[in-house]
Every structure is written in C-alpha cells, then in structure tokens.
Amino acid sequence: MNTQKVQKSQCDMKTDLNLLLECLKYQMDCPLSQKEALITIYSICQQNSEASEYFREIGGLTFINDLAKSSVHCIVKEAALFTLGIIIESNVYCQQTLCTSALFEDLILFLIKKDSGVNLKRMSVYVILVLVSNNKDGQTYVRDTGCISLLLQLFRTTLSTSEKNLPDENTDPCYQLWSSVCSTLCACVNNPQNEDNQNICCSVFPYAKEWLESCTKPEIVRPICSFLGLTVANNSYVQKYFVSIGGLDTLARVLLELMHDSCLSHSSVKLAVVVTKTLDACIANNSALGVVLAKYHTVSELLKLLSNETLSTGEKVSIILTIGHCTEVCEENQCELLQNNGLPLMIQVLTESQDEELIKAATFVLQNCKQMTEQLSLKLHDNSLNVNNAEELDVQARKRCLQDYWKKAKEILQRINSIEKEHDEEGVQGEIFVDKSSVANSEALKSHEVNPADAKKCTERTHKDVCCPQLASKLNNQVLAPSVTSAPQKNETVNTMDAASTRQTAQRSIPCSVTELQTDCVPASHNIDGKTACGNNQSGLQAGLHFLVTFFLLHLDQQLFCSEKTERVESASATSSSHKMADLRCLGCTAGGLSLNSKTFTKMLQSCLHRCEHHRVILEAEERYRGELRRVAAGDSSRSA
C-alpha cells in the first residue's frame, strides 16, 4: 500500500514538473506567470534530489539557465537564478552539470551591470555559493574567471560605515547582499581548503579589521569572523599577514569588549565564543603568534568565559583549545593561566566531564603546564650558572643549609623509628625511652649518613607534589603563608590530579602526594600495652610527621620563593635607612649560610620579634611536636611506674 502511494506521488511530481516546464516555454510574454511557475518548481525541487534530477533529465535545468540570461524582465531573472540555486543545492549531478566557466562569466555580467539591482546581484551571488560549496572545480573556476576578485570588491564596497550601524540589517537589501558575499567567500576557501583562494582573499583583511574596530554588532562580527577564521585556517602565510596588520590585536580587543558586556547580555557570550574560535584559527598552526595576546590578558578572559554556565560542550572545547594554543609556547600566557587558577579548572574538567573531546582538550592544556615547569626549571638552572661570584657563594651557602635541613630531617626520622622499636620491646621504661633513643639515634646516624643524592631526589619529589600552588605564588612575586590546616587541601588537589591522570596514563605521569610521602617515610605503629598507648604513640608519630613535612616543605619554599624578597630587602638596606630595615627582617630569612642546628635555629626564631609567616608556622609546628613527645613520654613513664 505504501509502495503504491510513493509511486503515485512520484508520478504526480513528474507530471507537475513537465506541465510547469511547458508553462515556462509558452508564457514568454507574461513575466508574472513565469515567475509563479518558477516559484512552484523550486518549491517542488527544494531538498528533493530525485525531483531535481528528473527536472535536469527533461531539460528543465538548461532552459532555466537560458531564461535567466535571455529574459528582459528583472523579476524573471531573479526567480530563474534562485530556482537554479535551489536545484543545484539539492542535487550534486545538477551542480556538476552547471559548474562551467561559461556560467561563472554570465554571473559576473549580472554583478557588474549598472542596471542590475541589489536583489539580482544577491541571487547571482547565491548561485556562485552553491556552485563552489564542497566543489574543488567550482573553487578553481571562481578564481580563474576572476569572479573571486569581484566578490572581494563587493565585500569592500557593499556596506558603507553608516550602513553598518543601521538597526535593521536583517531587512536591509545591501546588508543581505554583503552577508551572502561573506558566505560565498567562505565557501571559496574552505571544504576543501584552497590555499590559492586563501592567499587572494587575505587582501581584504585591512577592511575586515577596520570594521571590527568600528562595530561589534553580531550582524557584522559573525560574518567577518567566519570569513577570517576559514581564510587563515591551516595557512601560515595568511596567519602571519593577518598578525602583521594588527588583526590579532583587533580580535583581542573585540573579545575584551564583549567580555565586559557578557555579564549583561547572553548574546555577547555567544559572540565572544565566535571571536574565540577565530583567535584559535589564527594561532593554531603557529602558537608563537600567541605572544601577541599576552598584553591583552586574553587567557584570563578566556578562563572567565569558560566559567559561564550557558556554554555548550562544543563551545567549551573551543575555548579550552584556544587556551591550549595560547599557552603552548608563550611563557607570559602560561604564567597568566596559573595566576588565574586555570590549572585547577582544567583538573576539574578532567574529573567531572564525560565528553572525550573535552577531556582531550583539558589534557592538552595540562601538558603545556608540564612543559612549562620543566622549562622554568632549566631556566632557573641556567640563570644560576651566570651569577657573579658573590651570588655563587650565596647559592652554595644555601645549598649547604638545605643539606643541613635534610640531615636534621634524617635525625628526626631516626628518632621516631627508635621510639617505635623501643615500644615494641617488653620492659621498656620511661628513662630508657628518653636516654636510649638518643643513643639509638646517634648510632643510626653513623650507620645511615645522609646521601646528598637521596636528599636531592626527595627535594625534587617534594617540589613535584606542590608545584602548582607554589608556582602560582612565585609568579605573583609573593611568599606563600600556608597554615597547618592547609595541608589536607594540598593533598586533595594533588589526589584529584592523580585521579584524572589515571585515565590519561598514556599522556600523563602520576605524581605522589604528600600523604604518600608520609606513608613511605614512616612504618605503621604497633599496639603497645593496650589501645590507649597505641593511640598516644600514633598521635605523637602523626605530630612528628606533620612537623617534618611542614618544616621542610616550608624551608624549601623559603629558600626558593623568599630569595627574591630577601634580595630586595638587602638592596633596600643599602640605602640611608639600612639599619632600620635590618631590624624589621626575619632572622630565619637572613640566616643565609650560617651553620645552625635544630636547637640554635629554634632559639634564634624564638628571639626574633619580626618572624615571617613561614618561620612562624615552623616554630608553632615544632612546639606542638615537642609537646606531643613530652606527653607520650610522660604517659609511658606513669604506666611503667
């Protein structure tokens, strides 16, 4: 039954097309009748490949083409060209049939004639559009016949400055012609990509740049951004030319303006995404061009845009890819990414998103961050080789100081281990806990000297765990002042990154967290004389471990991040107020290469009236640690008695 209906429908369609074609042929003196017949034909053939193919077979396509050229009536020409465009768009065989240099030359005549109206030119441009869309031969013909040069001329001259600011662009015929020209130029350079046409179309970039500077209305920005994005895509020559005329600067300023309006207008957010895609096309194949965007703080604006809740997944992917290309080789953009909490945002995308493309884009940005940290490390190493003799001595003194810190760390660990060992033995007395632990500690130090290589590895591992937040603070030229209660937050950040990295093992390495560092350094406690003793011992060990990690992470931070602050204070102290500045400085920061141990260093900090946040936290942590040890020792002594 359904088959019969389909057959009947096809039969009726063919009959109608035959009758309409005959009507066109016998109504040459009646333009209104011909126009009505043409309208009926394109309504039948629109999005109907079979009907378009049948109309071509009965000669209708050729007849309408001839009618468009021969008719003296403008309304017939316009209707005939529009019908041709509909049929070509519906059927690829019709496109191949009419894609000839002769038809392009006829269309050029329609465009250059002075008596051709705006609507006739728009219909001619529409036919050119459907001829070159997804058609390499059409792209070649439009260039060889000079048609593309005429389209570029229309792009430059169709709209004046006053017309761009009219409020009714969607109904203005000149704007509609200009918009059709933009779409046609996009088809000339893209799908498939045509580098020759791209090189020709870049001649109008200065005009496009001027329009973007004078108008940010969506009706103007969208067509221009589409044209620019497709013209520069995968073409390094055109990309460099666009940057050389200041085009990238203009796009960055347009994005800034749109972001200022985005809090009030939803359309500004969507238009900002369009501009972002164009920016990405300009630097995707040459990330070095992204340095131009650094002075406009484009990365921070993109991060703000990414936080908008109305964005679709595809729009988020475009924004993250743009951030990735901006930060791929540009250190300024990389620093801006970290300063504006871009790293946690990328990690959040990895952990929360289920979209594969979004995860790949975020991984791309994180990979850039990894490369950045490696480059910064090499740069710091290179700079250390070029310092003067005085600075070299200072660096060597700091290295010796760091080695002393790690030696003290080893002593603390040996003491903790000796406490555990002694509590495992039966008949341990409180005096033995105090006295023998020192002996065991000294013997352990003799048999286990600190290996500088091990200390270096541990230093690198520790810095790897907390590189993200510390690096961000370094970029701000400030010294972090973390409190003891901030340690779990650091652990959570690193562990979140570990979870995301597990899914990307082929691309990412999984760093150990601070929690893992603690677990590796100290063995688990054992049950001694009941649950109470075990709990007290565990509490003391936790306090010791917490002090250990806090002490050395902050000392390493102080060595790396406070150095610039100390140097600035030292340079300031060379002035007339040097003696006043010296009184206000932290003794821990100015200790430099002094030979200190745990006792003398603690006494020095206790006597200091102007401790910095780092050394204040260190002192508090050490006091808590010592208090825990005294409390555990007192409890053991009372039980043994």
MOPELIN-V613533 format. One record per backbone hydrogen bond with DSSP energy under -0.5 kcal/mol. NH is the residue of the N-H (numbers start at 1). CO is the residue of the C=O. E is the energy in kcal/mol with one decimal. If there is no record, write none. Layout:
# MOPELIN-V613533
[[NH,CO,E] [NH,CO,E]]
This chain:
# MOPELIN-V613533
[[5,1,-1.7] [6,2,-2.4] [7,3,-2.5] [8,4,-2.4] [9,5,-2.5] [10,6,-2.5] [11,7,-2.2] [12,8,-2.4] [13,9,-2.4] [14,10,-2.3] [15,11,-2.1] [16,12,-2.5] [17,13,-2.3] [18,14,-2.2] [19,15,-2.3] [20,16,-2.6] [21,17,-2.2] [22,18,-2.0] [23,19,-2.1] [24,20,-2.1] [25,21,-1.7] [26,22,-1.9] [27,23,-0.7] [27,24,-0.5] [30,27,-1.5] [34,30,-2.0] [35,31,-2.5] [36,32,-2.3] [37,33,-2.3] [38,34,-2.5] [39,35,-2.3] [40,36,-2.0] [41,37,-2.1] [42,38,-2.4] [43,39,-1.6] [44,40,-1.5] [45,41,-2.4] [46,42,-1.7] [48,45,-2.1] [52,48,-2.2] [53,49,-2.5] [54,50,-2.1] [55,51,-2.4] [56,52,-1.9] [57,53,-1.9] [58,54,-1.7] [59,56,-1.3] [60,55,-2.1] [61,55,-0.7] [63,59,-1.8] [64,60,-2.3] [65,61,-1.9] [66,62,-2.2] [67,63,-2.5] [68,64,-2.2] [69,65,-1.2] [70,66,-2.4] [71,67,-2.3] [74,72,-0.5] [77,73,-2.0] [78,74,-2.5] [79,75,-2.0] [80,76,-2.9] [81,77,-2.6] [82,78,-2.2] [83,79,-2.2] [84,80,-2.3] [85,81,-2.3] [86,82,-2.1] [87,83,-2.3] [88,84,-2.7] [89,85,-2.3] [90,86,-1.3] [91,87,-1.3] [95,91,-1.5] [96,92,-2.2] [97,93,-1.9] [98,94,-1.9] [99,95,-1.2] [100,98,-2.0] [104,100,-1.6] [105,101,-2.2] [106,102,-2.1] [107,103,-2.3] [108,104,-1.9] [109,105,-1.7] [110,106,-1.6] [111,107,-1.5] [112,108,-1.9] [113,109,-1.6] [116,113,-1.0] [121,117,-2.1] [122,118,-2.1] [123,119,-2.0] [124,120,-2.0] [125,121,-2.5] [126,122,-1.9] [127,123,-1.8] [128,124,-2.0] [129,125,-2.3] [130,126,-2.1] [131,127,-1.5] [132,128,-1.8] [133,129,-1.5] [134,191,-0.8] [135,132,-1.7] [139,135,-1.8] [140,136,-1.8] [141,137,-2.5] [142,138,-2.3] [143,139,-1.0] [144,140,-2.9] [145,141,-2.3] [146,143,-1.0] [148,142,-2.4] [150,146,-1.4] [151,147,-2.0] [152,148,-2.0] [153,149,-1.7] [154,150,-2.0] [155,151,-2.0] [156,152,-1.7] [157,153,-2.1] [158,154,-2.2] [164,160,-1.6] [165,161,-0.6] [165,162,-0.7] [166,163,-1.3] [171,168,-1.1] [172,168,-1.0] [176,172,-2.1] [177,173,-2.2] [178,174,-2.5] [179,175,-2.9] [180,176,-2.0] [181,177,-2.2] [182,178,-2.1] [183,179,-2.1] [184,180,-2.2] [185,181,-2.5] [186,182,-1.9] [187,183,-1.8] [188,184,-1.6] [189,185,-1.1] [190,186,-1.1] [194,189,-1.9] [198,194,-2.0] [199,195,-2.6] [200,196,-1.4] [201,197,-2.6] [202,198,-1.4] [203,200,-1.5] [204,201,-1.7] [205,202,-1.5] [208,204,-2.1] [209,205,-2.8] [210,206,-2.1] [211,207,-2.2] [212,208,-2.1] [213,209,-1.7] [214,210,-1.3] [215,211,-1.8] [220,217,-1.7] [221,217,-2.9] [222,218,-2.1] [224,220,-1.6] [225,221,-2.9] [226,222,-2.3] [227,223,-2.2] [228,224,-3.0] [229,225,-2.8] [230,226,-1.9] [231,227,-1.8] [232,228,-2.2] [233,229,-0.8] [235,232,-1.7] [239,235,-2.2] [240,236,-2.4] [241,237,-2.0] [242,238,-2.4] [243,239,-2.1] [244,240,-2.3] [245,241,-1.4] [246,243,-1.6] [247,242,-2.3] [250,246,-1.9] [251,247,-2.2] [252,248,-2.1] [253,249,-2.2] [254,250,-2.4] [255,251,-2.3] [256,252,-2.0] [257,253,-2.3] [258,254,-2.5] [259,255,-2.5] [260,256,-1.7] [261,257,-1.0] [262,258,-0.9] [264,261,-1.5] [265,261,-1.9] [269,265,-1.0] [270,266,-1.8] [271,267,-2.5] [272,268,-2.2] [273,269,-1.6] [274,270,-1.5] [275,271,-2.2] [276,272,-2.2] [277,273,-2.2] [278,274,-1.7] [279,275,-2.5] [280,276,-2.4] [281,277,-2.1] [282,278,-1.5] [283,279,-1.1] [283,280,-0.6] [284,280,-1.7] [286,283,-0.6] [289,286,-2.1] [290,287,-1.8] [291,288,-1.4] [292,289,-1.7] [293,290,-1.1] [294,291,-1.0] [295,291,-0.5] [295,292,-0.5] [296,293,-1.0] [297,294,-1.6] [298,293,-1.6] [301,297,-1.7] [302,298,-2.5] [303,299,-2.1] [304,300,-1.9] [305,301,-2.4] [306,302,-2.3] [307,303,-1.1] [308,305,-1.5] [311,308,-1.0] [316,312,-2.1] [317,313,-2.3] [318,314,-1.9] [319,315,-2.0] [320,316,-2.6] [321,317,-2.4] [322,318,-1.9] [323,319,-2.2] [324,320,-2.5] [325,321,-2.4] [326,322,-2.2] [327,323,-2.0] [330,326,-0.5] [331,329,-0.7] [334,330,-1.8] [335,331,-2.7] [336,332,-2.1] [337,333,-1.9] [338,334,-1.7] [339,335,-2.6] [340,336,-1.5] [341,338,-1.5] [342,337,-2.8] [345,341,-1.2] [346,342,-2.1] [347,343,-2.2] [348,344,-2.3] [349,345,-1.9] [350,346,-2.0] [351,347,-2.2] [352,348,-2.3] [353,349,-2.1] [359,355,-2.0] [360,356,-2.3] [361,357,-2.2] [362,358,-2.2] [363,359,-2.4] [364,360,-2.0] [365,361,-1.6] [366,362,-2.3] [367,363,-2.3] [368,364,-1.5] [369,365,-1.7] [370,366,-2.0] [371,367,-2.3] [372,368,-2.2] [373,369,-2.2] [374,370,-1.8] [375,371,-2.3] [376,372,-2.7] [377,373,-2.0] [378,374,-2.1] [379,375,-2.5] [380,376,-2.6] [381,377,-2.0] [382,378,-2.6] [383,379,-2.5] [384,380,-1.8] [385,381,-1.0] [385,382,-0.6] [386,382,-0.6] [386,383,-0.9] [387,384,-0.6] [392,388,-2.3] [393,389,-2.3] [394,390,-2.0] [395,391,-2.6] [396,392,-2.5] [397,393,-2.3] [398,394,-2.1] [399,395,-2.3] [400,396,-2.3] [401,397,-2.2] [402,398,-2.4] [403,399,-2.4] [404,400,-2.1] [405,401,-2.0] [406,402,-2.3] [407,403,-2.0] [408,404,-2.3] [409,405,-2.1] [410,406,-2.2] [411,407,-2.0] [412,408,-2.3] [413,409,-2.4] [414,410,-2.7] [415,411,-2.2] [416,412,-2.3] [417,413,-2.6] [418,414,-2.3] [419,415,-2.0] [420,416,-2.0] [421,417,-2.5] [422,418,-2.4] [423,419,-1.9] [424,420,-1.3] [425,421,-0.8] [428,425,-0.7] [433,429,-2.1] [434,430,-1.5] [435,431,-3.2] [436,432,-1.5] [437,432,-0.8] [438,434,-0.6] [438,435,-0.7] [439,435,-1.4] [440,436,-3.4] [441,437,-2.0] [442,438,-2.4] [443,439,-2.7] [444,440,-2.5] [445,441,-2.0] [446,442,-1.7] [447,443,-2.0] [448,444,-1.7] [452,450,-0.6] [455,451,-2.5] [456,452,-2.5] [457,453,-2.5] [458,454,-2.8] [459,455,-2.6] [460,456,-2.7] [461,457,-2.7] [462,458,-2.8] [463,459,-2.5] [464,460,-2.1] [465,461,-1.7] [466,462,-1.2] [467,464,-0.7] [470,466,-1.6] [471,467,-2.3] [472,468,-1.8] [473,469,-1.6] [474,470,-2.1] [475,471,-2.1] [476,472,-1.0] [477,474,-1.9] [478,473,-2.0] [480,478,-0.5] [486,483,-1.4] [487,484,-1.2] [490,486,-1.6] [491,487,-2.1] [492,488,-2.5] [493,489,-2.1] [494,490,-2.4] [495,491,-2.8] [496,492,-2.2] [497,493,-1.9] [498,494,-2.3] [499,495,-2.4] [500,496,-2.0] [501,497,-2.6] [502,498,-1.7] [503,499,-0.8] [503,500,-0.6] [504,500,-0.5] [504,501,-0.9] [505,502,-0.8] [507,504,-1.8] [508,504,-2.9] [511,509,-0.8] [517,513,-1.8] [518,514,-2.0] [519,515,-2.1] [520,516,-2.4] [521,517,-1.5] [522,518,-1.7] [528,526,-0.5] [528,530,-0.6] [534,530,-1.6] [535,531,-2.6] [536,532,-2.5] [537,533,-2.8] [538,534,-2.9] [539,535,-2.5] [540,536,-2.3] [541,537,-2.6] [542,538,-2.8] [543,539,-2.3] [544,540,-2.6] [545,541,-3.2] [546,542,-2.9] [547,543,-2.6] [548,544,-2.8] [549,545,-2.9] [550,546,-2.5] [551,547,-3.4] [552,548,-2.3] [553,549,-2.5] [554,550,-2.1] [555,551,-1.9] [556,552,-2.7] [557,553,-2.5] [558,554,-2.8] [559,555,-2.3] [560,556,-2.1] [561,557,-3.8] [562,557,-0.7] [562,558,-1.3] [565,561,-0.5] [566,562,-3.0] [567,563,-2.6] [568,564,-2.3] [569,565,-2.2] [570,566,-2.7] [571,567,-2.5] [572,568,-2.0] [573,569,-2.2] [574,570,-0.7] [574,571,-0.6] [575,572,-1.7] [578,575,-1.4] [581,577,-2.1] [582,578,-2.0] [583,579,-0.9] [584,580,-0.8] [584,581,-0.8] [585,582,-0.9] [590,586,-1.5] [591,587,-0.6] [594,591,-2.0] [596,594,-0.8] [601,597,-2.5] [602,598,-1.7] [603,599,-2.5] [604,600,-2.2] [605,601,-2.2] [606,602,-2.5] [607,603,-1.7] [608,604,-0.6] [608,605,-0.7] [616,612,-2.1] [617,613,-2.2] [618,614,-2.0] [619,615,-2.4] [620,616,-2.3] [621,617,-2.5] [622,618,-2.4] [623,619,-2.2] [624,620,-2.2] [625,621,-2.2] [626,622,-2.7] [627,623,-2.2] [628,624,-2.2] [629,625,-2.2] [630,626,-2.3] [631,627,-2.2] [632,628,-2.6] [633,629,-2.5] [634,630,-2.4] [635,631,-2.0] [636,632,-2.2] [637,633,-2.2] [638,634,-2.1] [639,635,-1.8] [640,636,-2.3] [641,637,-1.8]]
